């Protein structure tokens, strides 16, 4: 979340950047500033009364020690109202802080100055385009028909077991999944990311720390009896490893990678554009997360974008890089790059990765700080990226590599799959 002092000191800047996001509840900004002023005034009054009460208590103690009991009792009577005032002011302060907190969490992160205004994905900025569309044979099939033809993914069996959006991978389809996971993890560790295995369920504090709660509560699967949430991405547990942690500056950057299944309700997602692997409720993903010095975060964002692109290049996929407009960015992001792969059979772009810089937004929620040589602590910057999400990568590999002999496996994956064709 944003820091109150930043909102107070930069009101016009905050309003201007929120307008880039099409954030309509701008009155919240002035309500935060007003409540913060009330908080400061109440805190000042409480400190003053508490100081008087402490001084009186010391005087009473001294009088009692010197045997001046009557004078001590008289002073007690004069200062009796202090306790009631302290109690009343403390209750007021607690109430103000709660209302202030509830307002602050409604405000999304401020877009970086490079992020343009826009309302939908159509307004996203194409930063670069790489490769050429695959030349497919006549009668090329979309991936859901290829999956049935080669008996490698069974969508109906998943419906039987669980419901729509929970496919069953079979034979070479299952092996391709495993191969991609290992391929992505091996490349991440070679790039300096330390692999971690993390829980697939998180508590409310973790969901709040990375910004999924309360913003995306409706998209998360909730185990009500235990009040735990199935993770929508490894970003949540991996970043929360550092909740309430103060790092040393020399420990930065922190780089982690993790493979996890991911669970998203995706309420309201229907139609041909979500058919097959295009949108699932459960899917596999390898994530990369970095915690960095604020002065380095945008340099690191570019590095992470280049890293994800290197994976797509090794897989021989035609892709483009988008800088998301304000209206299409996630609630917690300050800047996001999306990588989209061209599906030659579907004739559409498929998002396969998002790489985001959250600046201090998550760190403020997490209380994730670092201490420099001077001993002063400050909030770190957090970043994360999909490297990569499997479903649409699998869809693209199946569609873009279909031949008369079967589906040709990208050369970089053959040592992981153990086969060159799905046939």
Secondary structure, DSSP 8 states (H G I E B T S, - for coil): ---HHHHHHTHHHHHHHHHHTT---THHHHHHHHHHHHHHHHHHHHHHHHHHHHHHHHHHHHHHHTT-HHHHHHHHHHTTHHHHHHHHHHHHHHHHHHHHHHHHTTS-----TT----SSGGG-EEEEEES------TT---HHHHHHHTT-EEHHHHHHHT-TT--EE-THHHHHHHHHHHHHHHHHHHTT-EE----SEE-HHHHHHTT-TTTTGGGS-EETTTTEEE-SSHHHHHHHTTTT-EEEGGG--EEEEEEEEEE---TT--SGGGTTTTS-SEEEEEEEEEEE-GGGHHHHHHHHHHHHHHHHHHTT--EEEEE--GGGS-TT-SEEEEEEEEETTTTEEEEEEEEEEEETHHHHHHT-EEE-TTS-EEE-EEEEEEEEEHHHHHHHHHHHTEETTEEE--HHHHHHHS-SEE-
